[in-house]
Structure formats: C-alpha cells, structure tokens
Amino acid sequence: MTHIAATASSSTQPAEALLTTLAKGFVNRLVIIIPYLWLLFFFLVPFIIVFKISLSQTAISMPPYTPVLDFKDGVAGFFAGFRALNFDNYTWLTQDALYFNAYVTSLIIAGISTILTLIVGYPIAYGMARAPATIRPTLLMLVILPFWTSFLIRVYAWIGILKPEGLLNQVLLATGLISQPLVILNTYTAIFIGIVYSYLPFMVLPLYSSLEKMDYSLIEAAQDLGCPPTGAFWKITFPLSLPGVVAGCLLVFIPAVGEFVIPDLLGGSQTLMIGKTLWNEFFSNRDWPVSSAVAVILLLVLTIPIMFFQQAQAKAQEQGR
C-alpha cells in the first residue's frame, strides 16, 4: 500500500508542475497582452478612424464628410471605394503655406519651451535629489500639487497675472522697476511662460528619478582627484541623468507641439500653432477631412522623437550589459 501511494503521489507531481508552469505562462502573457490591447483600442483604432476620415471628401451632411470604405454596398462596393481613394486632402496641405508655417511654428515653440523647461526643472530636480530623505516626499507633493487644480483654471490665472493691469505689472510698477506696464499677454513670451509652468512637473519628475538613483560617491571621488564642481557636474552628474533628461524632454515636447489651450488663451488670435489650426478646421470650418489629415501628419511627425528615444534606450541597455 505504501508503494502504491508513493507511486500515485509521484505521478501527480508532474501534472501539478505542468499546471503551475501553464498558469505562470498565462499570467506572463496576460501582463504583456493588456498593454497591447490598450494601445489597440485607444490608439490604433482611433488612428484608423481618423485616417479613414482624412481620405474622404467634405459634404454638407452630418457628419460633414462622405463615408469611405464601408460595407453598406457589399464587398464589391467596398473594393470600388478602395480603388477610388485619393490623397487630395494631404495634397492640399502641401499647397497651402498656412499649414506648413503652423507645423514649423509649433515645432519651434515646443522646442524652445522644452529647453526652457529643462533649464528651470533641472536645478529643482537636483535640489530635490540632494535634499534630506525626510523632506523629499514633501517636495514631491509640492511638485505634483498643481495637478490638483484644473489645467484650464491655472491657465486663466496667468491671464490675471500677465495682463497690462495684472499682478505682475502692478508689482513692477510699485517697486519702480518699470515706468509703464509691460505687454506680455497675447505674445509668444506668454505662451512660453504658460507651457513652462504647465509642463514643469513632467520634466522634474523623470529628472528626479534619475538623479535620486545616482551614486554621489562618484562626485566625491572626482573632487578628491582635483576635478572642480563644474567639471564634475558635466562629466559625471549630467551624463548619468541623461535618461531622465531625454524622458522629460519628450514628455514636454510632444504635448507642447499640439497644444491648443495655452496659445489660444495666452497667445491671442494671431498665434499660429498647429493645435489651433486643427481646432479651427474642425469646429469653425467644419472641414473634418482636412483636419483629420492635419492630425495624421502631426502624429507621424511626433513619432520621430519617440523612435529616437527608443533607439537611445536600446543603446543604453546594450552598454549596461
């Protein structure tokens, strides 16, 4: 009997091991599948819909375009519509200088704003990383605190600060630094201020994450070898924080390119950015096909820095190995 029980127990062990392996494999695959499903339903499917609209033609109807690539006329109608597709809306974007200038202006404004945000955010992140461990959670909370207030309300607050009779001019006039109010609102300066203020946490948090993990004994070793503090920063601190710099720059640059609220409220009606142009085409002109083409090109343009970031990460991982 003992021999029979031992044999049965030994036969069930491989089955249990197999079930455990299958369960672990299923969980591992599920962890991978969930992000892909998220991207499928909330990125790829909306992109396909927008791309489909960009191939249609404007019409006086609801929705204001002629549907393309549908099966209401059967499979034959679908293939007939596929053969009739054209890229006139994309050709129209190349013929009108307004869209090209809007893209270029948006890239320039986003690039300058990203550099300014990095200049402002790096000392903040460095100070947080070097602060005592007991107060770091408080400093993190202060960085995240603006997110507790509506983004729109925070941008509106800058109107009250930057307008000619606003708080900033009142303080400068009272201290005698200026003799007449400064014109800041409805200028590109106001846009830079709004973007830097709004996206500063997106720069500080990745930088803080990289700087906090850094081994500061390397700085002490460099100083012991005679390296000045400035040289130690550029040779040790900044290179080690490059992953945070790249991540923060992408988190600021990508949404800043398509920004609409800040240019509209702080930049005035003369500001030319692609987000505002897209809004005008979609809501004012009700030209959904052209606005969809603008959105598709904008998305393709923004994939370029993402690709560079992925290549940089891959190289960093290879060097780490």
C-alpha positions as CSV (number, residue, x, y, z in Angstrom):
1,M,0.0,0.0,0.0
2,T,2.8,2.4,0.8
3,H,4.4,1.7,-2.5
4,I,1.1,2.3,-4.4
5,A,0.6,5.6,-2.5
6,A,4.1,6.8,-3.3
7,T,3.7,5.9,-6.9
8,A,0.4,7.9,-7.1
9,S,2.0,10.8,-5.4
10,S,4.9,10.8,-7.8
11,S,2.6,10.7,-10.8
12,T,0.6,13.7,-9.6
13,Q,3.7,15.9,-9.1
14,P,4.5,16.3,-12.9
15,A,0.8,17.2,-13.5
16,E,0.9,19.8,-10.8
17,A,4.2,21.2,-12.1
18,L,2.7,21.4,-15.6
19,L,-0.3,23.3,-14.3
20,T,1.8,25.7,-12.4
21,T,4.0,26.3,-15.5
22,L,1.0,26.9,-17.6
23,A,-0.6,29.3,-15.1
24,K,2.7,31.3,-14.9
25,G,2.9,31.4,-18.6
26,F,-0.7,32.6,-18.9
27,V,-0.1,35.3,-16.3
28,N,3.1,36.5,-18.0
29,R,1.4,36.6,-21.4
30,L,-1.6,38.4,-19.9
31,V,0.7,41.1,-18.5
32,I,2.1,41.6,-22.0
33,I,-1.3,41.4,-23.8
34,I,-3.1,44.0,-21.6
35,P,-0.9,47.0,-22.7
36,Y,-1.2,45.9,-26.4
37,L,-4.9,45.7,-26.1
38,W,-4.9,49.2,-24.5
39,L,-2.9,50.5,-27.4
40,L,-5.1,48.7,-29.9
41,F,-8.4,50.1,-28.6
42,F,-7.3,53.6,-27.6
43,F,-4.6,54.4,-30.1
44,L,-4.6,52.2,-33.2
45,V,-8.4,52.1,-33.7
46,P,-8.9,55.9,-33.3
47,F,-6.0,56.5,-35.6
48,I,-7.5,54.2,-38.3
49,I,-10.8,56.1,-37.9
50,V,-9.1,59.5,-38.3
51,F,-7.1,58.3,-41.2
52,K,-10.2,56.9,-42.8
53,I,-11.9,60.4,-42.4
54,S,-8.9,62.1,-43.9
55,L,-9.4,60.1,-47.2
56,S,-13.0,61.3,-47.5
57,Q,-14.4,64.4,-49.0
58,T,-16.3,67.3,-47.3
59,A,-20.0,67.2,-47.6
60,I,-23.0,69.2,-46.3
61,S,-24.3,66.5,-44.0
62,M,-24.0,65.0,-40.6
63,P,-21.2,64.0,-40.2
64,P,-19.8,66.6,-42.6
65,Y,-17.9,64.2,-44.9
66,T,-18.7,61.4,-47.4
67,P,-18.1,58.0,-45.7
68,V,-15.5,55.8,-47.4
69,L,-14.6,52.1,-47.1
70,D,-17.8,50.9,-45.7
71,F,-19.8,47.7,-46.4
72,K,-23.2,49.1,-47.0
73,D,-22.9,48.3,-50.7
74,G,-21.4,44.9,-50.0
75,V,-17.9,43.7,-50.7
76,A,-17.9,44.9,-54.3
77,G,-18.8,48.4,-53.1
78,F,-16.0,48.3,-50.5
79,F,-13.4,47.5,-53.2
80,A,-14.8,50.0,-55.5
81,G,-14.5,52.7,-52.8
82,F,-10.9,51.5,-52.1
83,R,-10.0,52.0,-55.8
84,A,-11.5,55.4,-55.7
85,L,-9.5,56.6,-52.7
86,N,-7.3,59.6,-53.2
87,F,-5.0,61.8,-51.1
88,D,-6.3,65.2,-52.1
89,N,-6.6,66.4,-48.6
90,Y,-2.9,65.7,-48.0
91,T,-2.0,67.3,-51.3
92,W,-4.0,70.4,-50.2
93,L,-1.9,70.7,-47.1
94,T,1.3,70.9,-49.2
95,Q,-0.2,73.6,-51.4
96,D,-1.3,75.9,-48.6
97,A,1.6,77.6,-46.7
98,L,-0.6,78.2,-43.7
99,Y,-0.3,74.5,-42.6
100,F,3.4,74.3,-43.2
101,N,4.0,77.5,-41.2
102,A,1.8,76.2,-38.4
103,Y,3.8,73.0,-38.2
104,V,7.1,74.8,-38.2
105,T,6.0,77.4,-35.6
106,S,4.6,74.6,-33.4
107,L,7.9,72.7,-33.5
108,I,9.9,75.8,-32.8
109,I,7.7,76.9,-29.9
110,A,7.7,73.4,-28.5
111,G,11.5,73.1,-28.8
112,I,12.2,76.4,-27.1
113,S,9.7,75.7,-24.4
114,T,11.3,72.3,-23.8
115,I,14.8,73.8,-23.4
116,L,13.4,76.5,-21.0
117,T,11.6,73.8,-19.0
118,L,14.8,71.8,-18.8
119,I,16.8,74.8,-17.6
120,V,14.2,75.6,-14.9
121,G,13.4,72.0,-14.0
122,Y,17.0,70.6,-13.7
123,P,18.0,72.6,-10.6
124,I,14.7,71.8,-9.0
125,A,15.1,68.1,-9.5
126,Y,18.8,68.2,-8.5
127,G,17.9,70.1,-5.3
128,M,15.2,67.6,-4.5
129,A,17.5,64.6,-5.1
130,R,20.2,66.1,-2.8
131,A,17.7,67.1,-0.1
132,P,17.4,65.1,3.1
133,A,15.4,61.9,2.7
134,T,12.9,63.1,5.3
135,I,11.6,66.1,3.3
136,R,11.7,64.5,-0.2
137,P,8.1,63.3,0.0
138,T,7.0,66.8,0.8
139,L,9.0,68.3,-2.1
140,L,7.4,65.7,-4.4
141,M,4.0,66.6,-3.2
142,L,4.7,70.3,-3.9
143,V,5.7,69.4,-7.5
144,I,2.6,67.4,-8.0
145,L,0.3,69.9,-6.2
146,P,-0.6,71.9,-9.3
147,F,-2.3,68.8,-10.8
148,W,-4.9,69.1,-8.0
149,T,-6.3,72.2,-9.8
150,S,-7.9,72.3,-13.2
151,F,-5.5,72.9,-16.0
152,L,-7.8,75.5,-17.6
153,I,-8.2,77.4,-14.3
154,R,-4.4,77.6,-13.9
155,V,-4.0,79.0,-17.5
156,Y,-6.8,81.5,-16.8
157,A,-4.9,82.6,-13.7
158,W,-1.9,83.6,-15.8
159,I,-4.2,85.9,-17.7
160,G,-4.8,87.8,-14.5
161,I,-1.0,87.9,-13.8
162,L,0.3,88.9,-17.2
163,K,-2.4,91.4,-18.5
164,P,-1.3,95.1,-18.5
165,E,-3.2,95.8,-15.3
166,G,-2.4,92.4,-13.8
167,L,-0.5,91.4,-10.7
168,L,3.0,91.3,-12.4
169,N,2.8,94.8,-13.8
170,Q,1.4,96.2,-10.5
171,V,4.3,94.7,-8.5
172,L,6.9,96.0,-11.0
173,L,5.3,99.5,-11.1
174,A,5.1,99.6,-7.3
175,T,8.8,98.7,-7.0
176,G,9.8,101.3,-9.6
177,L,11.4,98.7,-11.9
178,I,9.3,99.9,-14.8
179,S,7.6,103.2,-15.7
180,Q,4.8,101.7,-17.8
181,P,3.0,98.3,-18.0
182,L,4.7,95.6,-19.9
183,V,2.9,94.0,-22.8
184,I,3.3,90.3,-22.2
185,L,-0.2,88.8,-22.7
186,N,-1.0,87.8,-26.3
187,T,2.6,87.4,-27.2
188,Y,4.9,84.4,-27.6
189,T,6.5,85.2,-24.3
190,A,3.2,84.5,-22.6
191,I,3.0,81.2,-24.4
192,F,6.5,80.2,-23.2
193,I,5.6,81.1,-19.7
194,G,2.3,79.1,-19.8
195,I,4.0,76.0,-21.3
196,V,6.9,76.0,-18.9
197,Y,4.6,76.4,-15.9
198,S,2.1,73.8,-17.1
199,Y,4.6,71.1,-18.1
200,L,7.3,71.7,-15.5
201,P,6.3,68.6,-13.3
202,F,6.6,66.4,-16.4
203,M,10.3,67.5,-16.6
204,V,11.1,67.5,-12.9
205,L,9.8,64.0,-12.1
206,P,11.9,62.0,-14.6
207,L,14.9,64.1,-13.7
208,Y,14.4,63.5,-10.0
209,S,14.0,59.8,-10.6
210,S,17.4,59.6,-12.4
211,L,19.3,61.9,-10.0
212,E,18.0,60.2,-6.9
213,K,19.4,56.8,-8.1
214,M,22.9,58.3,-8.9
215,D,25.8,57.3,-6.8
216,Y,27.1,60.6,-5.4
217,S,30.3,59.0,-4.2
218,L,31.5,59.4,-7.8
219,I,31.3,63.2,-7.3
220,E,33.3,63.0,-4.1
221,A,35.9,60.8,-5.9
222,A,36.2,63.3,-8.8
223,Q,36.6,66.2,-6.3
224,D,39.3,64.2,-4.4
225,L,41.1,63.8,-7.7
226,G,41.1,67.6,-8.3
227,C,38.1,68.0,-10.5
228,P,36.2,71.3,-9.9
229,P,32.5,71.1,-9.1
230,T,31.5,72.4,-12.6
231,G,33.6,69.8,-14.3
232,A,32.3,67.0,-12.1
233,F,28.8,68.1,-13.0
234,W,29.3,68.0,-16.7
235,K,31.5,64.8,-16.7
236,I,29.5,62.7,-14.1
237,T,26.2,64.1,-13.0
238,F,24.7,65.3,-16.3
239,P,25.7,62.1,-18.3
240,L,24.2,59.9,-15.7
241,S,21.0,61.9,-15.7
242,L,20.6,61.7,-19.5
243,P,17.8,59.1,-19.4
244,G,15.8,61.5,-17.2
245,V,16.6,64.4,-19.5
246,V,15.5,62.6,-22.6
247,A,12.3,61.3,-21.0
248,G,11.4,64.7,-19.5
249,C,12.1,66.5,-22.9
250,L,9.8,64.0,-24.7
251,L,7.1,64.4,-22.1
252,V,7.2,68.2,-22.6
253,F,7.9,68.4,-26.3
254,I,5.3,66.0,-27.6
255,P,2.2,67.6,-25.9
256,A,3.6,71.1,-26.4
257,V,3.6,70.7,-30.2
258,G,-0.2,70.1,-30.3
259,E,-1.0,72.5,-27.5
260,F,-4.2,74.5,-28.1
261,V,-5.4,76.0,-24.8
262,I,-2.3,77.9,-23.9
263,P,-1.7,79.5,-27.3
264,D,-5.4,80.4,-27.6
265,L,-5.7,82.0,-24.1
266,L,-2.3,83.5,-23.6
267,G,-1.1,83.9,-27.2
268,G,-4.1,85.7,-28.7
269,S,-5.8,85.3,-32.1
270,Q,-2.6,85.9,-34.1
271,T,-0.8,82.9,-32.7
272,L,-0.2,80.3,-35.4
273,M,0.2,76.8,-34.0
274,I,-1.0,73.5,-35.4
275,G,-3.3,72.7,-32.5
276,K,-5.2,76.0,-33.0
277,T,-5.3,75.5,-36.8
278,L,-6.7,72.0,-36.2
279,W,-9.4,73.3,-34.0
280,N,-10.4,76.0,-36.5
281,E,-10.6,73.5,-39.3
282,F,-12.6,71.1,-37.2
283,F,-15.1,73.4,-35.5
284,S,-15.1,76.7,-37.4
285,N,-14.8,75.5,-41.0
286,R,-16.3,72.0,-40.2
287,D,-13.8,70.5,-42.6
288,W,-13.3,67.2,-40.9
289,P,-11.3,65.5,-43.8
290,V,-8.7,68.2,-43.9
291,S,-8.5,68.5,-40.1
292,S,-8.1,64.7,-39.9
293,A,-5.2,64.9,-42.4
294,V,-3.6,67.6,-40.3
295,A,-3.9,65.3,-37.2
296,V,-2.5,62.3,-39.0
297,I,0.6,64.2,-40.2
298,L,1.1,65.7,-36.7
299,L,1.0,62.2,-35.2
300,L,3.5,60.9,-37.8
301,V,5.8,63.9,-37.0
302,L,5.7,63.2,-33.3
303,T,6.7,59.5,-33.8
304,I,10.2,60.7,-34.9
305,P,11.4,61.8,-31.5
306,I,9.8,58.7,-30.0
307,M,11.8,56.5,-32.3
308,F,15.0,58.3,-31.4
309,F,14.2,57.8,-27.7
310,Q,13.6,54.1,-28.2
311,Q,16.9,53.8,-30.1
312,A,18.7,55.7,-27.3
313,Q,17.2,53.4,-24.6
314,A,18.2,50.3,-26.6
315,K,21.8,51.6,-26.9
316,A,21.9,52.4,-23.2
317,Q,20.7,48.9,-22.3
318,E,23.3,47.3,-24.5
319,Q,26.1,49.4,-22.9
320,G,24.8,48.5,-19.5
321,R,25.2,44.8,-20.4
